[in-house]
Amino acid sequence: MTTPRGLSYSETRPDYAPDNRGDIFFNALPNTGIGSFVGWVNVGNSAADWKRFGLISESDTITYITPDKVGINTNGTLRDLPESSIAEATLDVRGGVTCDALRVIGNADFKNGATFDSVTFIDLYVTGIATIGQFNNPTFSGISTFQNDVRMENNLRVAGVSTFVGAVTFEGGTITLGNANDDNIVFSGEIDSDIIPDDDCTYDLGSLTKRWNEIYACGISSFSNDTSATNHTTAALTVTGGIGIGMTSHFEKDIICNGSVTANSDARLKDDIETIDDGLEKVLQLRGVSYIKKDSGRREVGVIAQEVEEVIPEVVRTNEDGIKSVSYGNMVSVLIEAVKELTEKVESLESEVRELRGE
């Protein structure tokens, strides 16, 4: 049965009784542009059931979806977004979406899988799986939060703050993370793969002014350099602080070198140079010992650091845990002076013997 109705007009939201489902009021003061609409329709049987319809565009070639908020395939209000991350959304799509090009000026919330071919985001919040492929230099310039898998198949440039809570997979293209002079890149998780540069002997890990603090490695580390190791730029490995090789519970392992091991000893690097006195007396106070190394079980020979420290403290070092080590190479200087003193004594005795023999 069809009930005939006349045309009704109103400048404001309808307010008359009875409110019948299907009643229509046309806007008496329509305009063009965002915010303009054709009228109101009652979708129930009460004054609270009046809804706007029929948006009016600026021309015959522009169509507006909504002046305020729109829900597609929804039941009721827009979904709630995290208050601490992003303000309330203006667009809520509940079904599957495929976009050839999408520009989001405000906030975006993707609850399910999303696939894009070209996109620019100001602020982005993704709680589902985002698959973004065939990008033409995509840019994320706002605060982007991804709480699930992100699959990136081309170049990605992140100019703002991005938080990746789930797994992130980059399957091609170039990933540029900040500028070395101005930006900081913070990794709080673990890296579960090899880190390999795209060219051989081209890029640095750290610099002279920005060095890594501690590096731990398990296995064989190879440092190669074809030039002569004359300074920090030509050396394959330069260590400016202390170094511990094969440390396990503070017991050192063997160090094997196919070439010569040298230490800087240039006079230009030293002040207050003095010849060692009483070298022989110092040597006579030292004790050479044979012992079994606890970590290896091997019998070795050497000295006891605590005993050497009482005689030649300059060659003994103590680390932060109280473990002492001896610079055996530096002890050579004491041995040199001891041999010279011993030589003088031998020559003096030989002279006395010759005199007694009348030679």
C-alpha positions in Angstrom: 0.0 0.0 0.0 1.4 3.4 -1.0 0.7 6.4 1.2 1.0 9.7 -0.8 3.0 12.5 0.9 3.5 16.2 0.0 6.8 17.9 -0.3 8.0 19.4 3.0 10.8 21.9 3.6 12.7 23.0 6.6 15.7 25.2 7.4 16.7 23.1 10.4 16.3 19.5 11.6 12.6 18.5 11.4 10.7 18.7 14.7 7.1 17.8 14.3 4.7 14.9 15.3 3.9 12.3 14.3 7.4 11.2 13.2 6.7 8.5 10.7 9.3 6.2 9.1 9.9 7.3 5.5 9.0 10.9 6.0 11.2 13.3 4.0 12.0 17.0 4.6 14.1 18.9 2.0 16.6 21.5 3.0 15.1 24.9 2.5 18.6 26.6 2.4 20.9 24.4 0.4 24.4 25.5 -0.5 27.3 24.0 -2.4 30.5 22.5 -1.0 31.4 20.5 2.1 28.6 20.6 4.6 25.7 21.0 2.2 23.0 18.3 1.9 19.6 17.8 0.3 17.5 17.1 3.3 16.4 14.7 6.1 14.7 11.3 6.1 13.1 9.5 9.1 14.4 6.0 9.5 12.2 5.1 12.5 9.1 6.4 14.1 10.5 9.0 16.5 12.0 12.5 16.5 15.4 11.0 17.2 15.4 9.0 13.9 15.9 11.9 11.5 19.0 11.5 9.3 20.6 13.7 6.7 21.0 12.6 3.1 22.1 13.7 -0.4 25.3 15.7 -0.2 25.7 18.6 -2.6 29.0 19.0 -4.4 30.7 22.2 -5.7 30.3 21.2 -9.4 29.0 18.5 -11.7 32.4 16.7 -11.6 33.0 16.5 -7.8 31.3 14.1 -5.4 31.5 14.3 -1.6 31.2 11.2 0.5 30.6 13.0 3.8 31.0 16.4 5.5 31.6 14.9 8.9 31.9 11.1 9.4 30.9 8.1 7.4 30.7 4.4 8.2 30.7 1.8 5.4 29.3 -1.6 6.2 29.0 -0.7 9.8 26.5 -1.2 12.6 26.3 1.9 14.7 29.1 4.2 15.6 32.7 4.3 14.5 35.1 1.9 16.2 37.1 3.2 19.1 40.8 4.1 18.5 43.5 4.2 21.2 43.0 7.6 22.9 46.8 7.9 23.7 47.7 7.4 20.0 45.3 8.8 17.6 42.1 10.9 17.8 38.7 9.7 16.7 38.6 8.6 13.0 36.4 10.3 10.4 36.2 7.3 8.1 35.4 3.7 9.1 35.3 0.9 6.5 34.3 -2.5 7.9 34.7 -4.6 4.7 37.7 -5.4 2.5 39.3 -2.4 0.7 41.6 -2.1 -2.3 42.8 1.4 -3.2 44.8 2.4 -6.2 45.7 5.7 -4.6 44.9 6.9 -1.1 45.9 10.1 0.7 45.1 10.4 4.3 45.3 13.9 5.8 44.0 12.9 9.2 44.2 9.6 11.0 43.7 6.2 9.5 42.8 2.9 11.3 42.9 -0.4 9.4 41.4 -3.3 11.4 41.8 -5.9 8.7 44.1 -6.5 5.8 44.8 -3.5 3.5 46.5 -3.3 0.1 47.7 -0.1 -1.4 49.4 0.8 -4.7 50.2 4.5 -3.9 49.7 6.2 -0.6 50.8 9.2 1.5 50.0 9.2 5.2 50.2 12.0 7.7 49.2 9.9 10.7 48.6 6.2 10.3 47.4 3.6 12.8 47.3 0.0 11.6 46.1 -2.8 13.8 45.7 -5.4 11.1 48.1 -6.7 8.5 49.2 -4.0 6.0 50.5 -5.1 2.7 51.9 -2.1 0.7 53.2 -2.9 -2.7 54.4 -1.2 -5.9 55.0 2.1 -4.1 56.2 5.1 -5.9 58.4 6.5 -3.0 55.8 6.2 -0.2 56.2 8.8 2.6 55.1 8.5 6.2 55.5 12.0 7.6 53.4 11.8 10.8 53.3 9.3 13.7 52.7 5.9 12.3 51.9 2.8 14.5 51.8 -0.7 13.1 50.7 -3.4 15.6 50.8 -6.3 13.2 52.7 -7.6 10.2 53.8 -5.0 7.6 55.0 -6.2 4.2 56.9 -3.6 2.2 57.7 -4.4 -1.4 59.4 -1.2 -2.6 61.2 1.9 -1.3 60.1 3.3 2.1 60.9 6.7 3.5 59.9 7.5 7.1 60.2 11.1 8.0 58.2 11.0 11.3 58.0 8.7 14.3 57.0 5.1 13.5 56.4 2.3 15.9 56.4 -1.3 14.7 55.0 -3.7 17.3 54.6 -6.8 15.1 56.8 -8.3 12.5 58.0 -6.1 9.7 59.2 -7.6 6.3 60.9 -5.6 3.6 61.0 -7.7 0.4 62.9 -5.3 -1.9 63.8 -1.7 -2.6 65.9 0.6 -0.4 65.3 1.4 3.2 66.6 4.7 4.4 66.7 5.2 8.1 67.4 8.9 9.0 70.5 11.1 8.5 73.8 10.2 10.2 74.4 13.8 11.2 70.9 14.7 12.6 68.9 11.5 13.4 69.0 8.7 15.8 67.8 5.1 15.0 66.9 3.1 18.1 66.5 -0.7 18.0 65.1 -2.2 21.2 64.5 -5.7 19.8 66.6 -8.4 18.3 68.0 -8.7 14.8 67.4 -12.3 13.5 69.5 -12.2 10.3 72.8 -11.3 8.7 73.7 -7.7 8.3 75.5 -7.4 5.0 76.5 -4.1 3.1 75.6 -3.9 -0.6 79.3 -3.2 -1.5 82.6 -4.5 -0.4 85.0 -2.4 1.8 82.9 0.7 1.3 80.9 1.5 4.4 82.0 2.1 8.1 80.5 0.8 11.3 80.9 3.8 13.6 83.3 6.7 13.2 86.3 8.3 14.9 83.9 10.6 16.9 81.0 8.2 17.3 82.2 4.7 18.3 80.3 1.6 19.4 80.6 0.9 23.1 80.8 -2.9 23.4 80.8 -5.5 20.6 80.3 -9.2 21.3 81.0 -11.8 18.7 80.9 -15.6 18.6 82.9 -17.4 15.9 85.7 -16.3 13.6 85.9 -12.5 12.8 88.0 -11.5 9.8 89.6 -8.1 9.4 91.4 -7.5 6.1 93.3 -4.6 4.7 95.7 -4.6 1.8 97.6 -1.5 2.9 100.4 -1.1 5.4 99.2 -0.7 9.0 100.9 2.6 9.7 98.0 4.4 11.4 94.3 4.1 12.3 93.2 4.7 8.8 95.3 2.0 7.2 95.2 -0.6 9.9 92.6 -3.4 9.5 91.9 -3.3 13.2 92.6 -0.4 15.6 92.0 -0.7 19.3 92.3 2.5 21.4 91.3 0.9 24.7 91.8 -2.4 26.5 91.1 -5.6 24.6 90.2 -9.1 25.9 90.4 -12.0 23.5 88.7 -15.3 24.4 87.7 -14.1 27.8 85.9 -16.7 29.9 85.5 -16.0 33.6 88.5 -13.6 33.3 90.9 -16.3 32.1 92.7 -15.4 28.9 93.0 -17.7 25.9 96.0 -18.0 23.5 96.7 -15.3 21.0 98.4 -16.6 17.8 99.9 -14.2 15.3 101.6 -15.0 12.0 103.3 -11.6 11.9 105.2 -9.4 14.3 103.4 -7.8 17.3 104.8 -4.3 18.0 104.0 -1.5 20.5 104.6 2.2 20.0 107.9 3.2 21.7 108.8 6.5 20.0 110.7 8.9 22.2 108.4 11.7 21.0 105.5 9.9 22.8 107.3 9.9 26.2 108.2 12.3 29.0 110.4 12.1 32.1 112.6 9.3 30.7 115.0 7.7 33.2 117.3 4.7 33.1 116.1 1.9 35.4 118.2 1.5 38.6 118.9 -1.7 40.4 117.7 -3.9 37.5 119.6 -6.9 38.8 118.3 -6.5 42.3 114.7 -6.4 41.0 115.3 -9.5 38.9 116.7 -11.4 41.9 113.4 -10.6 43.8 111.3 -12.2 41.0 110.3 -15.8 40.9 109.7 -17.9 37.8 107.1 -20.5 38.3 105.5 -23.5 36.6 101.8 -23.9 37.0 98.6 -25.5 35.6 96.2 -23.1 34.0 92.7 -23.6 35.5 90.7 -22.9 32.4 92.7 -25.1 30.0 94.3 -27.7 32.4 97.7 -27.1 30.6 101.0 -26.7 32.4 102.6 -23.4 31.6 105.5 -21.2 32.9 105.4 -17.5 33.9 105.3 -15.3 37.0 102.7 -14.4 39.6 101.2 -11.0 39.1 100.9 -10.2 42.8 104.6 -11.0 43.4 105.7 -8.9 40.4 103.6 -6.0 41.5 105.6 -5.8 44.7 108.8 -5.4 42.7 107.8 -3.8 39.4 104.3 -2.3 39.8 104.5 -0.6 36.5 104.0 -3.8 34.5 100.9 -5.0 36.4 97.3 -4.1 35.6 94.2 -4.7 37.6 90.7 -4.8 36.0 87.4 -3.8 37.5 86.9 -7.3 38.9 90.3 -7.3 40.6 91.9 -9.7 38.2 95.6 -8.8 37.7 97.6 -9.2 34.5 101.3 -8.7 33.7 102.9 -7.0 30.7 105.6 -9.5 30.0 107.0 -7.4 27.1 107.6 -4.4 29.4 109.7 -6.5 31.8 112.4 -6.8 29.1 113.5 -3.3 30.0 114.3 -4.4 33.6 116.1 -7.5 32.2 118.2 -5.4 29.9 119.5 -3.3 32.8 120.0 -6.4 35.0 122.2 -8.0 32.3 124.2 -4.8 32.0 124.8 -4.7 35.7 125.7 -8.4 35.7 128.1 -7.8 32.9 129.8 -5.1 34.8 130.2 -7.4 37.8 131.6 -10.2 35.6 134.1 -7.9 33.9 135.2 -6.5 37.3 135.8 -10.1 38.6 137.7 -11.0 35.4 139.9 -8.0 35.8 140.7 -9.0 39.4 141.5 -12.6 38.4 143.9 -11.3 35.7 145.7 -9.1 38.3 146.0 -12.0 40.7 147.5 -14.1 37.9 149.9 -11.3 37.1 148.6 -11.0 33.6 
